[in-house]
Amino acid sequence: MTDFKWSELDDRAVKMAKVLSADAVEKAGSGHPGSPISLAPIAYTLYQHFIKHDPNDPKWAGRDRFILSGGHASLTEYVQLFFSGYGLTLDDLKKFRTAGTRTPGHPEYGLTPGIEMTTGPLGQGLASAVGFAYGQRFQRGLLDPDAPAGTSPFDHKVWVICGEGDVEEGVSSEASSLAGNQELGNLTVIFDANHIQIEGDTKLAFGEDILKRYEAYGWYTDEFSFIQPDGTYKEDTEGFAKVLEKAEAVTDRPKFIKVDSLIAWPTPGKTNDPSSHGSKLGSEAVAGLKKVLGYDPDKSFEVDEEALAHAREVAQRGLDAHAQWDEKFEAWRNANPDKAALYDRIREGKLPEEFDKAIDELVDKFETGSKVATRKASGAVINAIAAVMPELWGGSADLGGSNNTNIKGAASFIPAKDATVQWPDANEYGRQLHFGVREFAMGAITNGILLGSDTRPFNGTFFQFSDYERPAVRLAALMEIPNLYIWTHDSVALGEDGPTHQPIEHLAAVRGIPQLEVVRPADEYETAEAYRYFFEKDNTFPTALILTRQGVPTLEETKAKARDGVRRGAYVLVDTDGEPDVLIMGTGSEVQHAVAAAKSLADEGVKARVISVPSMEWFEEQPEEYREEILPADVKARVSVEAGIAMPWYKYLGTYGKPVSIESFGLQGDGDENMRDLGITAEHVEDAAKASIAAVQAAK
């Protein structure tokens, strides 16, 4: 932080922030003006004195990270980015919530300089901030583990502003519990306690002592109030800064600072009123606010140039901090050439030279004809590439052994004092993550790791419970970040756990998320190639690997074709002489049934082409010529086979195609019995193929 000095120009800058926020919402005709108005002094204090940042280089590696968890209050951040010199202009504020804007209603990652992540779905900003803190600590451990605390170029802080809605959402509780357990001293959360949400006073639904709750999580807590004992209101930034300074001295716990405020203060008729939370203030209230703050009520977007120039002095302080960091970084680089080479590689997103070799050596050990669960194959690949990718780390939501997401020999990412009998090797820089039964937080935290570091995390759970993780998955897809989801126990074939654990609609549901790439490999070979392509591909979309609990045959056909075929999303596994009579498409554990059916059909003189479709998304990325080569339009008889609802397949089945699918919930009982009882067999594929051929012939 800087030496705290507060002047009349700072007062004027805060007043300008309030007025610009009110004007922006009023011009847009919608938005959330109340919080940006009352948060203005808090955000200004953070940007001017506490957050280490360089507006001339928004992606500077040494910067602190700031996350506005309550993304509806986006103007809080936009105004400070405008003040600080990030390239946002007054015109950008005027275009708030309009088409093509750089100032959308909620902050969007990659759109606006200085925005660290997309926020809006409440709770996820705070939860992902925990991931930012995870990522900082792990990357420091990779690159500079022995430096005294606070001296490494890889030491930075994570700052969050959140509100009642954020801490009401369960994901923030999940992640905050983990943050306390991890003793993340680099994380500070400012909780704006204005006691207002859309339906009114928060006591309708939120009554606990939030500080005691966070204290129970293991956080350092403190409170400061702008509401004075006599009922008056004073935006005491000096007092607020002292509270932050005191918290800064705490390095062994995350910090949660509650600030009592009045929403929209000092807007006449709207202060402490729920209407200021989710709608524009109205011209009368905006004019009243301007009068109170000394602005002309007849002018909009009025800029106090002297106050703005004063606020923009923070850019020079950022340059100075950056220069000091550069000196420290160069000293580290010169002293650690091997670590520097690793840093350069992961910073550029490049794979190690040994990456392909690690997978190839593993693939050479596969045996066709054996039966291996794809979750087991996945675990083998993780461990093969982990040996050459120190930046790879991850874990599961209390299912590491079942998901096969454990990295052999890896220390657990947890303070050493919390090592257990089962996990005796633990330290703050370990690469084995343990999320407990917290799927949503797991997804949000790994999003934060990706956004806040140069490392590559993965996470796992049963496919059924991807439902709990889904909002974080959707946000990863929206932000276009390469999170890796390892979802196992992918069908009714998991067996005796029963219908509550057996996915049915889940493949269709996750395929419905734009920019999420879903991969369901058929066997060991396809699993290995799915990993290879995930790390090699140019785009940064997240990917879900959908894996079996049960053993599936390692196919002779995939051995020769998977390396090129998997990355294309769909490929011909078994072909015919001449034009096929029917196309049989399958994924995952059902590809074996497609192959078996094709052989039986051949014995009856029916020519069936088998197409493995590990990823519809990767297939759709292929040129039209390739897609036509694999699925020729002239072949109208088609069958899909997949142990889930058929919905995603109709775009390939056409008018006469027949799905072999499951359109009901699962069953109790043995997995093989479930598959037979629900019609996922080679015989059913044969019947469907004949029915589709007959339908085509009948239509001629």
Buried (B, 14 or more C-beta within 10 A) or exposed (E): BEEBEBEEBBBBBBBBBBBBBBBBBBBBEEBBBBBBBBBBBBBBBBBBBBBBBBBBBBEBBBBBBBBBBBBBBBBBBBBBBBBBBBBBEBEBBBBBBEEEBBBBBBBBBEEBBBBBBBBBBBBBBBBBBBBBBBBBBBBBBBBBEEBEEEEBBBBBBBBBBBBBBBBBBBBBBBBBBBBBBBBBBBBBBBBBBBBBBEEBEBEEEBEEEBBEBBBEBBBBBBBBBBBEEEEEBEBBBEEBBEBBEEBBEBEEBBBBBBBBBBBBBBBBBBBBBBBBBBBBBBEEBBBBBBEBBEBEBEEBEBBBEEBBEBBBEBBEBBBEBBEEBEEBBEEBBEEBEEBBEBBEBBEEEEBBEEBBEBBEEBBEEBEBEEEBBBBBBBBBBBBBBBBBBBBBBBBBBBBBEBBBBBBEEBBBBBBEEEBEEEBEEBBBBBBBBBBBBBBBBBBBBBBBBBBBBBBBBBBBBBBBBBBBBBBBBBBBBBBBBBBBBBBBBBBBBBBEBBBEBBBBBBBBBBBEBEBBBBBBBBBBBBBBBBBBBBBEBEEBBBBBBBBBBBBBBBBEBBBEBBBEBBBBBBBBBBBBEEEBBBBBBBBBBBBBBBBBBBEBBEEEEBBBBBBBBBBBBBBEBBEEEBBEEBBEEEBBBBBBBBBBBBBBBEEBBBEBBBBBBBEEEBBEEEBEBBBEBBBBBBBBBBBBBBBBBEBBEEEE
